[in-house]
């Protein structure tokens, strides 16, 4: 019996003697929880297979760190502040909130996940796709386009694969237009630099164009940062004006691409 007791610890925060449910985390911490609060504030907690009338320890797959935060959202108290909580804690908390339908936690977690898009675009896109947060999907997609198509598709549930392919195809078309423009010194058949400028100023072909083409080699993902794409600073006015005009036209072309959420809506039957 003593050996058995050493296999687990009791949560320092959730150990009420009158609690009627006991959950055990993946790292063997037990949480004593009141059923009435779970019933009032969650949609899928406790698990349906759990018999309320039995004195049973319910094992959960989440860690004690995740569960302590999660259970804090079901009680009539001030909810935890998550502003400074790192991604490594927010991500499993967000997944647990969705899994057990802890509604108050779901909302703040999805807002926090969105804030991590710049540093964790793959993970956030995957999370948003699993739980159908279209606004987060669109925001993450703007960053995730840098991923190879085969890799990004693996993150998608089946109903999002075709919208994602169409979204990438739209960006690829813009990318092809830009590459073609670099050869013809025009964009969508609109001249943005004097046709004679190429022969009169060899700096365009030797100095200005190469760094832009080099960045375009990476594919449509290079369109994610136009400041970097057109970062070259020509000394001649003709070349400088041409770069500025080209950048402006690319911006306008990118605006014609719908947000990813619109591709999702259009694909729904």
C-alpha positions, 0 to 999 in steps of 0.5 A: 500500500505504501508503494502504491501511494508513492506512485502519485502526488496530489495537486496543491491547488485542486485537492478539495476534500468534498470533490466528487471526481478525481483525475490523474495526469500523465505525470501522476498528479491527482486533481480533486474536482467538483462535478457540478463545475465541470457540468456547468462549464464544459461540454465533454468533461468528464469523459462519457465512459466515466461512471459518476457513481463509482469511486474511480480514478480517471487517467487523462493524457494531459500533463499536470501543468496543462490540467492545472491551467485547464481546471482553473477555467471551470471554477467561478474564479478569476481565470488565469492570465496567459499573456506571458505563458510560452507556446510550449504550454499554450499549445497543449492547453489549447488542444485540451480546451478543444478536446474537453470543450472548456469554452472559457479556455477555448476562446483565450487559447485561440487568441493566444495561438494566433499571436504565435503565428510569426514564430510557430506558423506550422503548429498554429496552422495545424491547430487552426485547421483541426478546430476550424478557426478560419480567421486564424487559418487565414493569418497563419496561411500568410506565413505558412506559404513559405512551407513546401506544398507537400509539407503544408498539405500534411497539416490539412484535414481533407476538406481543406486540401483543395482550398489550400492547393487553389490558394497556393496556385493563385500565389504561383500565378502571381509569382510567374507574372513577376518572373515574366515581368523581370524579363520583359521589363513590364508587368501585366503588359504595362510598361513600368520602365522605358523599353530603351532603358535596358540598353542605355543603363546596363546597371539594371541587368548587372546590378539591380535585377540579379538580387531580385531574381535570386530571391524569386528563385525560392518560389511563391514564398518569396512574395511574403516579404516584399521589402526583402524582395525589393531591398536593392537600392540602385544609385541611378534614378531610372533604376530606382524608379523602376524598382519602386514601380515594380514593387507597387505593382506587385503589391496591387497584384497580391491584393487580388488574391483572396484570403485563404478563408475565402477559398475555404468558403468557395469550396464548400458545397 
